[in-house]
Amino acid sequence: MRLENWAFVRGNMNPYIPPEAAGQKVHGTIYGSNKFTDGEQIITSQIIFKGKGFVTTQNSRYELGVIDPEYLKTYPSAYVFQGE
């Protein structure tokens, strides 16, 4: 599965967990998934590992394509995670 136009986000639906304790997730446009339609916007579950060009969650591995340009303006160091 590949995520395009992606950005790291913090996700927390539990009001009793402080924001700083919320896990990091990825928001983006997904392609090549059996569960989602190509071009659909998703937010992954919590990231377990970040590597060059990919992230893993508990059940999935996502290839990271092009970063959301607005996110990159705000967090220029995020380019290190962008795929080839």
Backbone as CSV, one residue per row, in Angstrom:
resi,resn,N_x,N_y,N_z,CA_x,CA_y,CA_z,C_x,C_y,C_z
1,MET,0.845,-1.180,0.000,0.000,0.000,0.000,0.886,1.238,0.000
2,ARG,0.418,2.256,-0.668,1.189,3.491,-0.786,0.329,4.677,-0.370
3,LEU,0.942,5.594,0.373,0.272,6.841,0.750,0.927,7.997,0.008
4,GLU,0.110,8.804,-0.636,0.564,10.011,-1.319,-0.043,11.222,-0.613
5,ASN,0.605,12.374,-0.826,0.118,13.624,-0.236,-0.099,13.446,1.272
6,TRP,0.908,12.879,1.911,0.777,12.458,3.303,1.370,13.467,4.277
7,ALA,0.944,13.305,5.542,1.455,14.124,6.648,1.345,13.307,7.931
8,PHE,2.305,13.488,8.824,2.208,12.871,10.144,1.210,13.675,10.971
9,VAL,0.356,12.973,11.708,-0.640,13.616,12.569,-0.667,12.906,13.916
10,ARG,-1.182,13.589,14.902,-1.413,12.974,16.207,-2.894,12.651,16.268
11,GLY,-3.226,11.447,16.698,-4.618,11.052,16.763,-4.980,10.551,18.140
12,ASN,-6.074,11.065,18.652,-6.495,10.660,19.982,-7.994,10.865,20.112
13,MET,-8.725,9.787,20.210,-10.168,9.879,20.376,-10.575,9.803,21.849
14,ASN,-9.637,9.507,22.724,-9.930,9.350,24.137,-9.672,10.672,24.861
15,PRO,-10.711,11.303,25.420,-10.514,12.600,26.069,-9.691,12.526,27.360
16,TYR,-9.424,11.323,27.863,-8.670,11.161,29.102,-7.174,10.950,28.864
17,ILE,-6.776,10.925,27.602,-5.359,10.803,27.264,-4.878,12.176,26.803
18,PRO,-3.820,12.721,27.438,-3.340,14.039,27.029,-2.753,14.001,25.615
19,PRO,-2.827,15.123,24.893,-2.345,15.155,23.506,-0.903,14.704,23.347
20,GLU,-0.037,15.038,24.312,1.366,14.653,24.186,1.583,13.149,24.298
21,ALA,0.593,12.421,24.821,0.699,10.967,24.943,0.053,10.238,23.759
22,ALA,-0.599,10.985,22.889,-1.268,10.375,21.735,-0.223,9.902,20.732
23,GLY,-0.466,8.781,20.122,0.466,8.227,19.150,0.431,8.960,17.830
24,GLN,1.513,8.841,17.087,1.598,9.468,15.771,0.997,8.555,14.722
25,LYS,0.294,9.155,13.758,-0.352,8.438,12.657,0.003,9.155,11.362
26,VAL,-0.462,8.621,10.235,-0.245,9.275,8.947,-1.595,9.505,8.278
27,HIS,-1.794,10.711,7.792,-2.967,11.048,6.994,-2.496,11.155,5.551
28,GLY,-3.229,10.556,4.623,-2.841,10.658,3.221,-3.840,9.995,2.296
29,THR,-3.492,9.989,1.029,-4.309,9.372,-0.016,-3.736,7.986,-0.288
30,ILE,-4.572,6.963,-0.158,-4.087,5.579,-0.267,-4.288,4.994,-1.661
31,TYR,-3.325,4.156,-2.039,-3.376,3.413,-3.305,-2.885,1.991,-3.052
32,GLY,-3.501,1.039,-3.728,-3.048,-0.349,-3.661,-3.503,-1.098,-2.421
33,SER,-4.615,-0.702,-1.840,-5.140,-1.361,-0.648,-6.314,-2.260,-1.012
34,ASN,-6.434,-3.372,-0.314,-7.604,-4.247,-0.485,-8.805,-3.725,0.299
35,LYS,-8.544,-2.886,1.294,-9.583,-2.402,2.195,-10.178,-1.066,1.746
36,PHE,-9.370,-0.226,1.096,-9.809,1.109,0.701,-9.737,1.272,-0.812
37,THR,-10.544,2.187,-1.330,-10.547,2.515,-2.751,-9.359,3.415,-3.069
38,ASP,-8.695,3.177,-4.203,-7.602,4.054,-4.624,-8.071,5.505,-4.628
39,GLY,-7.260,6.390,-4.043,-7.585,7.812,-4.000,-8.347,8.234,-2.761
40,GLU,-8.696,7.281,-1.905,-9.434,7.600,-0.681,-8.492,8.192,0.366
41,GLN,-8.993,9.172,1.118,-8.236,9.772,2.213,-8.385,8.900,3.456
42,ILE,-7.251,8.583,4.105,-7.301,7.772,5.323,-6.371,8.345,6.385
43,ILE,-6.568,7.886,7.604,-5.626,8.090,8.698,-5.283,6.698,9.202
44,THR,-4.003,6.393,9.257,-3.570,5.063,9.683,-3.791,4.887,11.185
45,SER,-3.598,3.682,11.648,-3.523,3.474,13.090,-2.150,3.956,13.555
46,GLN,-1.871,3.850,14.824,-0.636,4.379,15.399,0.604,3.769,14.752
47,ILE,1.570,4.631,14.453,2.828,4.200,13.855,3.681,3.487,14.899
48,ILE,4.217,2.340,14.505,5.136,1.592,15.364,6.582,1.867,14.958
49,PHE,6.805,2.031,13.647,8.172,2.261,13.154,8.125,3.165,11.935
50,LYS,9.075,4.123,11.861,9.235,4.983,10.689,10.599,4.706,10.075
51,GLY,10.612,4.480,8.765,11.857,4.278,8.045,11.911,5.191,6.836
52,LYS,12.993,5.100,6.080,13.126,5.896,4.859,12.128,5.389,3.826
53,GLY,11.066,6.145,3.601,10.087,5.797,2.581,8.978,4.863,3.027
54,PHE,8.867,4.566,4.319,7.775,3.697,4.778,7.506,3.894,6.267
55,VAL,6.316,3.490,6.678,5.969,3.388,8.099,5.272,2.060,8.307
56,THR,5.354,1.543,9.523,4.588,0.344,9.861,3.684,0.659,11.038
57,THR,2.499,0.047,11.007,1.565,0.097,12.121,1.464,-1.337,12.640
58,GLN,0.579,-1.579,13.553,0.474,-2.929,14.114,0.172,-3.971,13.036
59,ASN,-0.656,-3.614,12.070,-1.082,-4.603,11.075,-0.693,-4.301,9.630
60,SER,-0.101,-3.139,9.376,0.144,-2.748,7.986,1.488,-2.056,7.811
61,ARG,1.969,-2.118,6.569,3.156,-1.360,6.161,2.708,-0.448,5.025
62,TYR,3.040,0.822,5.124,2.667,1.810,4.123,3.925,2.407,3.505
63,GLU,4.004,2.364,2.186,5.069,3.065,1.471,4.668,4.537,1.441
64,LEU,5.629,5.426,1.648,5.352,6.856,1.648,5.815,7.468,0.339
65,GLY,4.866,8.026,-0.397,5.181,8.701,-1.648,5.492,10.162,-1.393
66,VAL,4.865,11.043,-2.145,5.104,12.479,-2.042,4.413,13.049,-0.809
67,ILE,5.139,13.906,-0.097,4.611,14.557,1.107,3.636,15.668,0.709
68,ASP,2.637,15.896,1.551,1.741,17.034,1.387,2.596,18.309,1.368
69,PRO,2.521,19.124,0.306,3.386,20.289,0.203,3.203,21.302,1.338
70,GLU,1.993,21.456,1.826,1.743,22.380,2.943,2.397,21.867,4.221
71,TYR,2.343,20.551,4.428,2.985,19.950,5.597,4.499,20.141,5.512
72,LEU,5.048,19.958,4.318,6.486,20.096,4.122,6.959,21.536,4.370
73,LYS,6.118,22.516,4.032,6.459,23.915,4.321,6.600,24.137,5.828
74,THR,5.713,23.510,6.581,5.714,23.675,8.036,6.795,22.836,8.699
75,TYR,7.014,21.618,8.186,7.987,20.680,8.763,8.973,20.238,7.679
76,PRO,9.915,21.107,7.300,10.816,20.780,6.191,11.686,19.553,6.419
77,SER,11.918,19.178,7.660,12.755,17.997,7.925,12.008,16.692,7.624
78,ALA,10.709,16.762,7.359,9.933,15.546,7.068,10.364,14.883,5.770
79,TYR,11.078,15.614,4.902,11.494,15.041,3.620,12.340,13.783,3.802
80,VAL,12.984,13.620,4.960,13.825,12.438,5.170,13.023,11.151,5.150
81,PHE,11.719,11.228,5.352,10.870,10.034,5.341,10.223,9.789,3.980
82,GLN,10.332,10.752,3.064,9.717,10.604,1.746,10.382,9.493,0.965
83,GLY,9.567,8.732,0.244,10.090,7.658,-0.599,10.776,8.194,-1.834
84,GLU,11.384,7.283,-2.579,12.120,7.651,-3.808,11.161,8.044,-4.895
